Amino acid sequence: MRIATIGTSAITSDFIEEINASDRAVFVGTLSRDLERAKAFTEARGGSRPFTELEDLAASNEVDAVYLGSPNALHASQALACIAGGKHVIAEKPLGANEREARAVFDAAEKAGVVVLEAMRPLHDPAFVAVRDLMRNLGRIRRADLHFGKYSSRYDEILAGKHTNIFDCAMATGSLMDIGVYTVEPLIELFGAPESVLAAPVLLDEETRGLTHGPLDGSGVIIARYADFVATLHFSKITNDRLPSQIESETATLTFDGISVPTWARVEHRGTAVRAAAKQVHVEEGARTEDLELPQVPNTMVYELSDFCDAVDAVQAGSDPLDAPAGPFGNVRHYRDVTLASLALMDEARRQMGVSFPADALASDAPEAGER
Amino acid sequence: MRIATIGTSAITSDFIEEINASDRAVFVGTLSRDLERAKAFTEARGGSRPFTELEDLAASNEVDAVYLGSPNALHASQALACIAGGKHVIAEKPLGANEREARAVFDAAEKAGVVVLEAMRPLHDPAFVAVRDLMRNLGRIRRADLHFGKYSSRYDEILAGKHTNIFDCAMATGSLMDIGVYTVEPLIELFGAPESVLAAPVLLDEETRGLTHGPLDGSGVIIARYADFVATLHFSKITNDRLPSQIESETATLTFDGISVPTWARVEHRGTAVRAAAKQVHVEEGARTEDLELPQVPNTMVYELSDFCDAVDAVQAGSDPLDAPAGPFGNVRHYRDVTLASLALMDEARRQMGVSFPADALASDAPEAGER
């Protein structure tokens, strides 16, 4: 499969590294509005064909599929252009600025008969599958806390009064979209869509609004409510969250590190609870602990690339795109549904947090489907 | 100071152990409706005077102060009776079933010129003061997560179809009141009252309603919103929460264990953030970590007893009770205000969680103050 990329970010570079390491994919070249930049980036990574126009890339018969590593706000329009040119698409998370954008992309892909997949690393990683398998043996789950918080060097830029795409409503970014999405999608994969959510942001200071084009979250918390348990999502780009993620059942507690790339997991089976008092904070009889190292590779993008190749191969062999296998959790349809449910959750969370993007205004201005 | 106790619980026993170890207090005896029980419990702990009637205890001139280790729902009425008899009162947390009850107790104490203090262990513990001191040096705080979750042997009783005071709306108990309060009061002490809260419970199964006398929380989560940061409180009596508590600033992350009795703390100062990509989950230059062991004693009730003695001594030496020193964080007035703000927060959280107590119905049925 011949893959072109859009974007010259570090993450695009990491993805191309995996294309070059794979015997199933070939790197064709990258798109950049600046020809010299497109050439240099493409050549340095063994590509042959730099692009400066999206239309040329979408129409190129040298390209079978496109990886989108561009800013969030551009994913949907770029995906639509590539789909219109018959290309399969793998897009960085989140696939669109909101659920409406993502739905438009998936609808177009369905009509065009191509594969669209979101590059959500944990949902393609055997280490996360191992966590899911551990979770299935916990018994009745009552609480979950998923954590991803990492101080971003781009926040230094904001504090220095400089614009950055990573904190900009016009780019559909901020802590929920860039980091929180790594807690939302595993939540949806593990537990399905919640009955309701409660969300609270830590907004960047008002003085930065000129840079961020509106109120924007530097950090935040979401409570996801289910029939008989509750989950909490913690995300941040302005602090370092040092806690592992945790899933608590009535009989055991599962903890695991880095939700985007888990490397270890621990299951603590409780013993028989012994009555506690002021002097005995926690006493149990018969408790036991299991520690597990999870499978690791240097670059976990290898898995999403491989799953994307599987899906495209299946389509080229005659499969309906939605039925094509797309990773350890299911087919393209399943991954699409997780992406859509995740964006729907994030749309509602942003509404409660008071964080809106230009793409949201379009949605509310647009006529209802029946009125078109 | 001659102290009697109400209740024959394990925690009451632990408190009497500290009375007996102190050269500032003497254990007089305990109240139990069952005379044999009152006698046996009192004698086994070196007391001389068992009580079976609250009125006798309140009127006794052998008693200067009373410790309340009874179920939450009884704290306010018992405290009011003791105050009416001129006794100083130290009551287990929470001091009342709701803010209205606690306010009535504090108002009566103010009129009677006696000390009322809530036995909230961390707010009297040097280990928690050390955590507060570490927090003050973190710089700009953006997020906090406070955790207390411990599987209760009493939940085994509920699952076996037996009634227990610890899961009973009529007793004003449940996970927030019994365990969550240990996260709420430190929150208020460290950060003050939040601007608003969002709360979600994990309710016990509907089949248990006959035992619990209404919807009751086995676990839950509260988000507390402040002007420029957000805190999350996690509490549970039906699971084991294995995470430490955490306070995140823009430059450092403080973690510490067991909020009711912290024994260690860690401060991780971040270095210069280095741009991350798929291959580099977290890279920093110049980060450093401080680990601290916190001061520990076998029974942390020693501190609240000592602070209570200080307050009563000051009053006996002529101080106004509200101005009397009551612990490392301030005077009786300060501790009163923390208790009231905490109960106000819990009242609102319970309202959102759909958990109500008989004492709440009294409040809404009662005439407005101006109508009396």
Interface residues (C-beta under 8 A of the other chain):
Chain A: S9 A10 I11 S13 D14 F15 R121 R142 R143 D145 G149 K150 Y151 S152 S153 Y155 D156 L198 A200 P201 V202 L203 D205 G218 S219 G220 V221 I223 R225 D228 F229 V230 T232 H234 S236 I238 T239 N240 D241 R242 L243 P244 Q246 E248 S249 E250 T253 T255 G258 S260 V261 E268 R270 T272 A273 V274 R275 A276 A277 A278 K279 V281 H282 P298 N299 T300 M301
Chain B: S9 A10 I11 S13 D14 F15 R121 R142 R143 D145 G149 K150 Y151 S152 S153 Y155 D156 L198 A200 P201 V202 L203 D205 G218 S219 G220 V221 I223 R225 D228 F229 V230 T232 H234 S236 I238 T239 N240 D241 R242 L243 P244 Q246 E248 S249 E250 T253 T255 G258 S260 V261 E268 R270 T272 A273 V274 R275 A276 A277 A278 K279 V281 H282 P298 N299 T300 M301
